[in-house]
Amino acid sequence: MRRIAAVTVTTALLLGGVGLASPANASSSARATKSWSTFNGPKGSPFRTIKGYGTYKRTGASKVKVKLCYIDTKKNGWTAGVQFRSWSGKWRSSKYRFLTYGPAGTHNPADFKYKICYGSWSSSAAKHLQVREVLVRSSSGKAAKVGAWKKLY
């Protein structure tokens, strides 16, 4: 029984050591899941009441998958949203991403207090990635104000 345990431990250590030394594993540590968040707006600004955050994971030289979370701390006619843009020779911007609610077929911008992780965005051409906050008018569903771009990588 002790021999089996010793062989198992030795094998695990050898395989673990080989895995740590392999180049594939070294590059995967650089591709770990990382967190992101938008800027917090200036005092008194409607941007102060919203925030976008989440995680992103780079899966190749220029591929990325982003998970989205939103916080809206006030019912004030604005909905929290985000927009991404990626660089691969030229900037490409995503559509505005924001939380909607309502019966099937309706997509009303959410104008109430919430904190929710909802949705994702991906790009196959993202050597650089940036994010910004977007204030969406809850009455019309159109973006009325956008924040500054924040570099993620």
C-alpha positions as a Markdown table, in Angstrom:
| # | Residue | x | y | z |
|---|---|---|---|---|
| 1 | Met | 0.0 | 0.0 | 0.0 |
| 2 | Arg | 2.8 | 2.4 | 0.9 |
| 3 | Arg | 4.5 | 1.6 | -2.5 |
| 4 | Ile | 1.4 | 2.5 | -4.4 |
| 5 | Ala | 1.1 | 5.8 | -2.5 |
| 6 | Ala | 4.8 | 6.6 | -3.1 |
| 7 | Val | 4.5 | 5.8 | -6.8 |
| 8 | Thr | 1.3 | 8.0 | -7.0 |
| 9 | Val | 3.0 | 10.9 | -5.3 |
| 10 | Thr | 6.2 | 10.6 | -7.4 |
| 11 | Thr | 4.2 | 10.4 | -10.6 |
| 12 | Ala | 2.1 | 13.4 | -9.7 |
| 13 | Leu | 5.2 | 15.4 | -8.8 |
| 14 | Leu | 6.9 | 14.4 | -12.1 |
| 15 | Leu | 3.9 | 15.2 | -14.2 |
| 16 | Gly | 3.2 | 18.4 | -12.3 |
| 17 | Gly | 6.9 | 19.5 | -12.8 |
| 18 | Val | 6.7 | 18.7 | -16.5 |
| 19 | Gly | 3.5 | 20.7 | -16.8 |
| 20 | Leu | 5.0 | 23.7 | -15.2 |
| 21 | Ala | 8.0 | 23.7 | -17.5 |
| 22 | Ser | 6.1 | 23.3 | -20.7 |
| 23 | Pro | 5.9 | 26.4 | -23.0 |
| 24 | Ala | 2.1 | 25.9 | -23.5 |
| 25 | Asn | 1.5 | 26.3 | -19.8 |
| 26 | Ala | 3.7 | 29.4 | -19.6 |
| 27 | Ser | 1.6 | 31.1 | -22.2 |
| 28 | Ser | -1.6 | 30.1 | -20.6 |
| 29 | Ser | -0.7 | 32.0 | -17.4 |
| 30 | Ala | -0.4 | 35.2 | -19.5 |
| 31 | Arg | -3.9 | 34.3 | -20.8 |
| 32 | Ala | -5.5 | 34.1 | -17.4 |
| 33 | Thr | -9.0 | 35.6 | -16.7 |
| 34 | Lys | -8.6 | 39.2 | -15.6 |
| 35 | Ser | -11.0 | 41.7 | -14.2 |
| 36 | Trp | -12.0 | 45.1 | -15.6 |
| 37 | Ser | -14.1 | 48.1 | -14.6 |
| 38 | Thr | -15.1 | 51.4 | -16.0 |
| 39 | Phe | -14.0 | 54.8 | -14.7 |
| 40 | Asn | -16.0 | 56.3 | -11.9 |
| 41 | Gly | -17.4 | 59.7 | -13.2 |
| 42 | Pro | -16.8 | 63.1 | -11.6 |
| 43 | Lys | -18.7 | 64.1 | -8.5 |
| 44 | Gly | -22.2 | 65.2 | -9.4 |
| 45 | Ser | -22.1 | 63.5 | -12.8 |
| 46 | Pro | -24.8 | 60.9 | -13.8 |
| 47 | Phe | -21.8 | 58.6 | -14.5 |
| 48 | Arg | -21.2 | 58.5 | -10.7 |
| 49 | Thr | -24.4 | 56.4 | -10.3 |
| 50 | Ile | -23.4 | 53.7 | -12.8 |
| 51 | Lys | -20.6 | 51.2 | -13.2 |
| 52 | Gly | -19.7 | 48.5 | -15.6 |
| 53 | Tyr | -17.3 | 45.7 | -14.6 |
| 54 | Gly | -16.6 | 42.0 | -15.2 |
| 55 | Thr | -13.9 | 39.7 | -16.5 |
| 56 | Tyr | -12.1 | 39.1 | -19.8 |
| 57 | Lys | -10.0 | 36.2 | -21.0 |
| 58 | Arg | -7.7 | 36.3 | -24.0 |
| 59 | Thr | -7.8 | 33.0 | -25.8 |
| 60 | Gly | -5.3 | 33.5 | -28.6 |
| 61 | Ala | -3.1 | 36.1 | -30.1 |
| 62 | Ser | -6.0 | 38.4 | -30.7 |
| 63 | Lys | -9.2 | 36.7 | -29.4 |
| 64 | Val | -11.0 | 37.8 | -26.3 |
| 65 | Lys | -14.2 | 37.0 | -24.5 |
| 66 | Val | -15.7 | 39.5 | -22.0 |
| 67 | Lys | -18.3 | 38.9 | -19.4 |
| 68 | Leu | -20.4 | 41.9 | -18.4 |
| 69 | Cys | -21.8 | 43.2 | -15.1 |
| 70 | Tyr | -23.7 | 46.4 | -14.4 |
| 71 | Ile | -24.5 | 48.5 | -11.4 |
| 72 | Asp | -27.0 | 51.3 | -11.3 |
| 73 | Thr | -27.4 | 52.9 | -7.9 |
| 74 | Lys | -30.2 | 55.3 | -8.7 |
| 75 | Lys | -33.5 | 55.6 | -10.6 |
| 76 | Asn | -32.8 | 58.8 | -12.5 |
| 77 | Gly | -33.8 | 58.3 | -16.1 |
| 78 | Trp | -30.5 | 56.7 | -17.1 |
| 79 | Thr | -29.5 | 53.1 | -17.6 |
| 80 | Ala | -26.0 | 51.8 | -17.1 |
| 81 | Gly | -24.3 | 50.5 | -20.2 |
| 82 | Val | -20.9 | 49.8 | -21.7 |
| 83 | Gln | -19.2 | 49.8 | -25.1 |
| 84 | Phe | -16.1 | 48.0 | -26.1 |
| 85 | Arg | -13.7 | 48.7 | -28.9 |
| 86 | Ser | -10.9 | 46.5 | -30.2 |
| 87 | Trp | -7.8 | 47.2 | -32.3 |
| 88 | Ser | -6.5 | 45.1 | -35.1 |
| 89 | Gly | -5.3 | 47.5 | -37.7 |
| 90 | Lys | -8.2 | 49.8 | -37.0 |
| 91 | Trp | -10.6 | 50.4 | -34.2 |
| 92 | Arg | -13.9 | 48.4 | -34.2 |
| 93 | Ser | -16.6 | 49.4 | -31.7 |
| 94 | Ser | -19.2 | 47.2 | -30.3 |
| 95 | Lys | -22.9 | 48.1 | -29.9 |
| 96 | Tyr | -23.9 | 49.6 | -26.6 |
| 97 | Arg | -24.6 | 46.9 | -24.1 |
| 98 | Phe | -27.1 | 47.5 | -21.3 |
| 99 | Leu | -29.7 | 45.8 | -19.2 |
| 100 | Thr | -33.2 | 45.6 | -20.6 |
| 101 | Tyr | -36.5 | 44.2 | -19.1 |
| 102 | Gly | -40.1 | 43.7 | -19.9 |
| 103 | Pro | -42.4 | 41.2 | -21.6 |
| 104 | Ala | -41.2 | 39.1 | -24.5 |
| 105 | Gly | -40.7 | 41.3 | -27.6 |
| 106 | Thr | -40.1 | 44.5 | -25.6 |
| 107 | His | -36.7 | 45.6 | -24.6 |
| 108 | Asn | -37.0 | 48.6 | -22.2 |
| 109 | Pro | -33.9 | 50.0 | -20.7 |
| 110 | Ala | -33.8 | 49.2 | -17.0 |
| 111 | Asp | -34.2 | 52.3 | -14.8 |
| 112 | Phe | -34.1 | 51.1 | -11.2 |
| 113 | Lys | -31.4 | 50.1 | -8.7 |
| 114 | Tyr | -29.7 | 46.9 | -9.7 |
| 115 | Lys | -26.4 | 45.0 | -9.6 |
| 116 | Ile | -26.3 | 42.1 | -12.1 |
| 117 | Cys | -24.0 | 40.1 | -14.2 |
| 118 | Tyr | -25.6 | 39.7 | -17.6 |
| 119 | Gly | -24.3 | 39.1 | -21.1 |
| 120 | Ser | -21.0 | 38.7 | -22.9 |
| 121 | Trp | -19.1 | 40.1 | -25.8 |
| 122 | Ser | -16.3 | 38.6 | -27.9 |
| 123 | Ser | -13.9 | 39.6 | -30.6 |
| 124 | Ser | -11.6 | 37.5 | -32.8 |
| 125 | Ala | -9.5 | 40.6 | -33.7 |
| 126 | Ala | -8.5 | 42.3 | -30.5 |
| 127 | Lys | -4.8 | 43.1 | -30.2 |
| 128 | His | -5.9 | 46.0 | -27.9 |
| 129 | Leu | -9.1 | 46.4 | -26.0 |
| 130 | Gln | -10.8 | 49.4 | -24.4 |
| 131 | Val | -14.1 | 50.0 | -22.6 |
| 132 | Arg | -16.2 | 53.0 | -21.7 |
| 133 | Glu | -19.4 | 53.7 | -19.8 |
| 134 | Val | -22.5 | 54.6 | -21.7 |
| 135 | Leu | -25.6 | 56.4 | -20.2 |
| 136 | Val | -28.7 | 55.2 | -22.1 |
| 137 | Arg | -31.8 | 57.3 | -21.8 |
| 138 | Ser | -34.4 | 54.9 | -20.2 |
| 139 | Ser | -37.3 | 56.6 | -22.1 |
| 140 | Ser | -35.9 | 56.2 | -25.6 |
| 141 | Gly | -33.3 | 53.5 | -25.3 |
| 142 | Lys | -30.7 | 55.7 | -27.1 |
| 143 | Ala | -27.3 | 56.5 | -25.8 |
| 144 | Ala | -27.2 | 60.1 | -24.8 |
| 145 | Lys | -23.8 | 60.3 | -23.0 |
| 146 | Val | -20.6 | 58.3 | -23.3 |
| 147 | Gly | -17.6 | 58.3 | -21.0 |
| 148 | Ala | -13.9 | 58.3 | -21.7 |
| 149 | Trp | -12.2 | 55.1 | -23.1 |
| 150 | Lys | -10.3 | 53.0 | -20.6 |
| 151 | Lys | -7.5 | 50.8 | -21.8 |
| 152 | Leu | -7.7 | 47.2 | -20.7 |
| 153 | Tyr | -4.7 | 45.9 | -22.7 |
